[in-house]
Amino acid sequence: RDDRDGGGYSGAHLGRRRLLPCLRTPPSSWRKRGQHAVELRLATCALSVSYVSLVSLGLSFTASIALVRCVVE
């Protein structure tokens, strides 16, 4: 139990240390971070959309092949 409490305390302490430099940074860097976050979100959205479209294309392709096979047979 003592070890767990110590770990939690150290974690909170680390979190506070990480927050302090963020608070010190000027608003310009905050804007840059925001832009970066938006770009990351857009990139992930585009990747997921392209992945889904690829999967749907693959499914339709396999379905068409199955239909052709059925027609040929």
N, CA, C and O atoms as a GROMACS GRO file, in nm:
protein
  292
    1ARG      N    1   0.084  -0.121   0.000
    1ARG     CA    2   0.000   0.000   0.000
    1ARG      C    3   0.087   0.126   0.000
    1ARG      O    4   0.059   0.222  -0.072
    2ASP      N    5   0.195   0.125   0.082
    2ASP     CA    6   0.282   0.241   0.088
    2ASP      C    7   0.344   0.270  -0.048
    2ASP      O    8   0.353   0.385  -0.090
    3ASP      N    9   0.387   0.163  -0.119
    3ASP     CA   10   0.449   0.181  -0.251
    3ASP      C   11   0.350   0.245  -0.348
    3ASP      O   12   0.385   0.336  -0.423
    4ARG      N   13   0.225   0.198  -0.345
    4ARG     CA   14   0.125   0.254  -0.436
    4ARG      C   15   0.103   0.402  -0.409
    4ARG      O   16   0.096   0.482  -0.502
    5ASP      N   17   0.093   0.438  -0.280
    5ASP     CA   18   0.072   0.579  -0.245
    5ASP      C   19   0.189   0.663  -0.296
    5ASP      O   20   0.169   0.772  -0.350
    6GLY      N   21   0.311   0.612  -0.277
    6GLY     CA   22   0.428   0.686  -0.321
    6GLY      C   23   0.425   0.706  -0.472
    6GLY      O   24   0.456   0.814  -0.521
    7GLY      N   25   0.387   0.600  -0.547
    7GLY     CA   26   0.380   0.611  -0.692
    7GLY      C   27   0.279   0.716  -0.734
    7GLY      O   28   0.306   0.796  -0.823
    8GLY      N   29   0.161   0.716  -0.670
    8GLY     CA   30   0.059   0.814  -0.704
    8GLY      C   31   0.109   0.955  -0.678
    8GLY      O   32   0.086   1.046  -0.758
    9TYR      N   33   0.178   0.973  -0.565
    9TYR     CA   34   0.228   1.106  -0.531
    9TYR      C   35   0.330   1.152  -0.634
    9TYR      O   36   0.326   1.266  -0.679
   10SER      N   37   0.423   1.061  -0.671
   10SER     CA   38   0.526   1.097  -0.768
   10SER      C   39   0.460   1.130  -0.902
   10SER      O   40   0.502   1.223  -0.971
   11GLY      N   41   0.356   1.054  -0.939
   11GLY     CA   42   0.285   1.081  -1.064
   11GLY      C   43   0.223   1.220  -1.063
   11GLY      O   44   0.234   1.293  -1.161
   12ALA      N   45   0.159   1.256  -0.952
   12ALA     CA   46   0.098   1.389  -0.941
   12ALA      C   47   0.205   1.496  -0.948
   12ALA      O   48   0.187   1.600  -1.011
   13HIS      N   49   0.318   1.469  -0.883
   13HIS     CA   50   0.428   1.565  -0.882
   13HIS      C   51   0.480   1.586  -1.024
   13HIS      O   52   0.504   1.699  -1.066
   14LEU      N   53   0.496   1.477  -1.098
   14LEU     CA   54   0.543   1.485  -1.238
   14LEU      C   55   0.443   1.565  -1.320
   14LEU      O   56   0.482   1.648  -1.402
   15GLY      N   57   0.313   1.539  -1.299
   15GLY     CA   58   0.210   1.611  -1.373
   15GLY      C   59   0.221   1.761  -1.348
   15GLY      O   60   0.209   1.841  -1.440
   16ARG      N   61   0.244   1.798  -1.221
   16ARG     CA   62   0.258   1.941  -1.189
   16ARG      C   63   0.379   2.000  -1.258
   16ARG      O   64   0.374   2.112  -1.309
   17ARG      N   65   0.489   1.924  -1.260
   17ARG     CA   66   0.611   1.974  -1.324
   17ARG      C   67   0.586   1.995  -1.473
   17ARG      O   68   0.636   2.092  -1.531
   18ARG      N   69   0.510   1.904  -1.535
   18ARG     CA   70   0.484   1.916  -1.678
   18ARG      C   71   0.393   2.036  -1.706
   18ARG      O   72   0.407   2.102  -1.809
   19LEU      N   73   0.300   2.065  -1.615
   19LEU     CA   74   0.206   2.175  -1.636
   19LEU      C   75   0.274   2.311  -1.625
   19LEU      O   76   0.237   2.405  -1.697
   20LEU      N   77   0.372   2.323  -1.537
   20LEU     CA   78   0.435   2.454  -1.514
   20LEU      C   79   0.494   2.514  -1.641
   20LEU      O   80   0.465   2.630  -1.671
   21PRO      N   81   0.577   2.440  -1.718
   21PRO     CA   82   0.631   2.500  -1.842
   21PRO      C   83   0.521   2.535  -1.942
   21PRO      O   84   0.535   2.632  -2.017
   22CYS      N   85   0.412   2.457  -1.945
   22CYS     CA   86   0.301   2.488  -2.035
   22CYS      C   87   0.240   2.623  -2.000
   22CYS      O   88   0.205   2.701  -2.088
   23LEU      N   89   0.228   2.650  -1.869
   23LEU     CA   90   0.169   2.777  -1.826
   23LEU      C   91   0.263   2.893  -1.857
   23LEU      O   92   0.217   3.005  -1.883
   24ARG      N   93   0.394   2.867  -1.856
   24ARG     CA   94   0.491   2.975  -1.880
   24ARG      C   95   0.499   3.011  -2.028
   24ARG      O   96   0.537   3.122  -2.062
   25THR      N   97   0.463   2.916  -2.116
   25THR     CA   98   0.480   2.941  -2.260
   25THR      C   99   0.390   3.054  -2.307
   25THR      O  100   0.279   3.068  -2.256
   26PRO      N  101   0.436   3.136  -2.402
   26PRO     CA  102   0.355   3.246  -2.456
   26PRO      C  103   0.240   3.193  -2.541
   26PRO      O  104   0.242   3.077  -2.584
   27PRO      N  105   0.138   3.278  -2.566
   27PRO     CA  106   0.021   3.234  -2.642
   27PRO      C  107   0.054   3.194  -2.786
   27PRO      O  108  -0.018   3.113  -2.844
   28SER      N  109   0.162   3.249  -2.844
   28SER     CA  110   0.198   3.216  -2.983
   28SER      C  111   0.227   3.067  -2.995
   28SER      O  112   0.183   3.002  -3.090
   29SER      N  113   0.302   3.012  -2.898
   29SER     CA  114   0.333   2.869  -2.903
   29SER      C  115   0.205   2.787  -2.883
   29SER      O  116   0.189   2.680  -2.941
   30TRP      N  117   0.114   2.840  -2.801
   30TRP     CA  118  -0.016   2.770  -2.782
   30TRP      C  119  -0.090   2.762  -2.914
   30TRP      O  120  -0.148   2.658  -2.947
   31ARG      N  121  -0.088   2.872  -2.992
   31ARG     CA  122  -0.156   2.871  -3.122
   31ARG      C  123  -0.092   2.768  -3.214
   31ARG      O  124  -0.162   2.694  -3.283
   32LYS      N  125   0.041   2.763  -3.213
   32LYS     CA  126   0.112   2.665  -3.296
   32LYS      C  127   0.072   2.524  -3.256
   32LYS      O  128   0.047   2.439  -3.341
   33ARG      N  129   0.066   2.499  -3.126
   33ARG     CA  130   0.025   2.367  -3.077
   33ARG      C  131  -0.116   2.335  -3.123
   33ARG      O  132  -0.144   2.223  -3.164
   34GLY      N  133  -0.204   2.433  -3.116
   34GLY     CA  134  -0.342   2.412  -3.160
   34GLY      C  135  -0.348   2.376  -3.307
   34GLY      O  136  -0.420   2.285  -3.346
   35GLN      N  137  -0.271   2.450  -3.389
   35GLN     CA  138  -0.268   2.421  -3.532
   35GLN      C  139  -0.217   2.280  -3.555
   35GLN      O  140  -0.271   2.206  -3.637
   36HIS      N  141  -0.111   2.242  -3.482
   36HIS     CA  142  -0.053   2.109  -3.497
   36HIS      C  143  -0.156   2.003  -3.462
   36HIS      O  144  -0.168   1.902  -3.531
   37ALA      N  145  -0.231   2.026  -3.353
   37ALA     CA  146  -0.333   1.930  -3.310
   37ALA      C  147  -0.441   1.916  -3.418
   37ALA      O  148  -0.484   1.805  -3.448
   38VAL      N  149  -0.483   2.030  -3.475
   38VAL     CA  150  -0.586   2.027  -3.580
   38VAL      C  151  -0.535   1.950  -3.701
   38VAL      O  152  -0.607   1.869  -3.760
   39GLU      N  153  -0.408   1.976  -3.739
   39GLU     CA  154  -0.349   1.907  -3.854
   39GLU      C  155  -0.345   1.757  -3.827
   39GLU      O  156  -0.375   1.677  -3.915
   40LEU      N  157  -0.308   1.719  -3.705
   40LEU     CA  158  -0.303   1.577  -3.669
   40LEU      C  159  -0.442   1.515  -3.681
   40LEU      O  160  -0.456   1.405  -3.734
   41ARG      N  161  -0.543   1.585  -3.630
   41ARG     CA  162  -0.680   1.534  -3.637
   41ARG      C  163  -0.724   1.517  -3.782
   41ARG      O  164  -0.784   1.415  -3.817
   42LEU      N  165  -0.694   1.616  -3.866
   42LEU     CA  166  -0.730   1.608  -4.007
   42LEU      C  167  -0.660   1.491  -4.073
   42LEU      O  168  -0.720   1.418  -4.152
   43ALA      N  169  -0.532   1.473  -4.041
   43ALA     CA  170  -0.455   1.364  -4.101
   43ALA      C  171  -0.515   1.229  -4.061
   43ALA      O  172  -0.532   1.140  -4.145
   44THR      N  173  -0.547   1.214  -3.932
   44THR     CA  174  -0.603   1.087  -3.885
   44THR      C  175  -0.739   1.063  -3.949
   44THR      O  176  -0.772   0.950  -3.986
   45CYS      N  177  -0.820   1.170  -3.961
   45CYS     CA  178  -0.952   1.156  -4.025
   45CYS      C  179  -0.936   1.111  -4.170
   45CYS      O  180  -1.006   1.021  -4.216
   46ALA      N  181  -0.842   1.175  -4.242
   46ALA     CA  182  -0.820   1.140  -4.382
   46ALA      C  183  -0.773   0.995  -4.393
   46ALA      O  184  -0.818   0.921  -4.481
   47LEU      N  185  -0.684   0.955  -4.304
   47LEU     CA  186  -0.634   0.817  -4.306
   47LEU      C  187  -0.746   0.718  -4.282
   47LEU      O  188  -0.758   0.618  -4.353
   48SER      N  189  -0.829   0.746  -4.183
   48SER     CA  190  -0.940   0.654  -4.151
   48SER      C  191  -1.038   0.647  -4.267
   48SER      O  192  -1.087   0.540  -4.301
   49VAL      N  193  -1.068   0.764  -4.329
   49VAL     CA  194  -1.162   0.766  -4.442
   49VAL      C  195  -1.106   0.686  -4.559
   49VAL      O  196  -1.177   0.608  -4.621
   50SER      N  197  -0.977   0.706  -4.588
   50SER     CA  198  -0.915   0.634  -4.700
   50SER      C  199  -0.913   0.484  -4.670
   50SER      O  200  -0.937   0.402  -4.759
   51TYR      N  201  -0.885   0.448  -4.544
   51TYR     CA  202  -0.884   0.307  -4.505
   51TYR      C  203  -1.022   0.246  -4.525
   51TYR      O  204  -1.035   0.137  -4.582
   52VAL      N  205  -1.126   0.316  -4.480
   52VAL     CA  206  -1.263   0.265  -4.493
   52VAL      C  207  -1.300   0.251  -4.640
   52VAL      O  208  -1.361   0.152  -4.680
   53SER      N  209  -1.263   0.351  -4.722
   53SER     CA  210  -1.294   0.344  -4.865
   53SER      C  211  -1.221   0.227  -4.930
   53SER      O  212  -1.277   0.158  -5.016
   54LEU      N  213  -1.096   0.205  -4.890
   54LEU     CA  214  -1.020   0.092  -4.944
   54LEU      C  215  -1.087  -0.039  -4.907
   54LEU      O  216  -1.101  -0.128  -4.992
   55VAL      N  217  -1.129  -0.052  -4.782
   55VAL     CA  218  -1.195  -0.175  -4.736
   55VAL      C  219  -1.325  -0.196  -4.813
   55VAL      O  220  -1.353  -0.308  -4.858
   56SER      N  221  -1.404  -0.090  -4.828
   56SER     CA  222  -1.531  -0.103  -4.901
   56SER      C  223  -1.505  -0.140  -5.046
   56SER      O  224  -1.579  -0.220  -5.104
   57LEU      N  225  -1.400  -0.081  -5.107
   57LEU     CA  226  -1.364  -0.114  -5.245
   57LEU      C  227  -1.327  -0.262  -5.255
   57LEU      O  228  -1.370  -0.332  -5.347
   58GLY      N  229  -1.248  -0.309  -5.159
   58GLY     CA  230  -1.209  -0.449  -5.158
   58GLY      C  231  -1.330  -0.540  -5.146
   58GLY      O  232  -1.340  -0.642  -5.214
   59LEU      N  233  -1.423  -0.503  -5.057
   59LEU     CA  234  -1.545  -0.584  -5.038
   59LEU      C  235  -1.628  -0.587  -5.165
   59LEU      O  236  -1.676  -0.693  -5.206
   60SER      N  237  -1.646  -0.472  -5.228
   60SER     CA  238  -1.725  -0.466  -5.352
   60SER      C  239  -1.656  -0.546  -5.462
   60SER      O  240  -1.722  -0.613  -5.542
   61PHE      N  241  -1.523  -0.539  -5.467
   61PHE     CA  242  -1.446  -0.613  -5.567
   61PHE      C  243  -1.467  -0.764  -5.549
   61PHE      O  244  -1.495  -0.835  -5.646
   62THR      N  245  -1.454  -0.812  -5.424
   62THR     CA  246  -1.474  -0.955  -5.397
   62THR      C  247  -1.618  -0.994  -5.427
   62THR      O  248  -1.642  -1.103  -5.480
   63ALA      N  249  -1.713  -0.908  -5.395
   63ALA     CA  250  -1.854  -0.938  -5.423
   63ALA      C  251  -1.877  -0.950  -5.573
   63ALA      O  252  -1.947  -1.040  -5.619
   64SER      N  253  -1.818  -0.858  -5.650
   64SER     CA  254  -1.834  -0.863  -5.796
   64SER      C  255  -1.771  -0.991  -5.852
   64SER      O  256  -1.827  -1.054  -5.942
   65ILE      N  257  -1.655  -1.030  -5.799
   65ILE     CA  258  -1.591  -1.153  -5.844
   65ILE      C  259  -1.681  -1.273  -5.815
   65ILE      O  260  -1.697  -1.362  -5.898
   66ALA      N  261  -1.740  -1.274  -5.695
   66ALA     CA  262  -1.830  -1.383  -5.658
   66ALA      C  263  -1.950  -1.386  -5.752
   66ALA      O  264  -1.992  -1.494  -5.795
   67LEU      N  265  -2.006  -1.270  -5.784
   67LEU     CA  266  -2.121  -1.263  -5.877
   67LEU      C  267  -2.081  -1.315  -6.014
   67LEU      O  268  -2.156  -1.392  -6.076
   68VAL      N  269  -1.965  -1.274  -6.063
   68VAL     CA  270  -1.919  -1.320  -6.195
   68VAL      C  271  -1.904  -1.471  -6.194
   68VAL      O  272  -1.943  -1.538  -6.290
   69ARG      N  273  -1.847  -1.525  -6.087
   69ARG     CA  274  -1.830  -1.670  -6.077
   69ARG      C  275  -1.965  -1.739  -6.082
   69ARG      O  276  -1.982  -1.840  -6.151
   70CYS      N  277  -2.061  -1.686  -6.008
   70CYS     CA  278  -2.195  -1.745  -6.005
   70CYS      C  279  -2.256  -1.742  -6.145
   70CYS      O  280  -2.316  -1.840  -6.190
   71VAL      N  281  -2.241  -1.629  -6.214
   71VAL     CA  282  -2.298  -1.615  -6.349
   71VAL      C  283  -2.229  -1.712  -6.444
   71VAL      O  284  -2.295  -1.777  -6.525
   72VAL      N  285  -2.096  -1.722  -6.434
   72VAL     CA  286  -2.020  -1.810  -6.525
   72VAL      C  287  -2.059  -1.955  -6.502
   72VAL      O  288  -2.077  -2.031  -6.597
   73GLU      N  289  -2.073  -1.993  -6.375
   73GLU     CA  290  -2.109  -2.131  -6.345
   73GLU      C  291  -2.254  -2.155  -6.386
   73GLU      O  292  -2.306  -2.266  -6.369
   0.00000   0.00000   0.00000
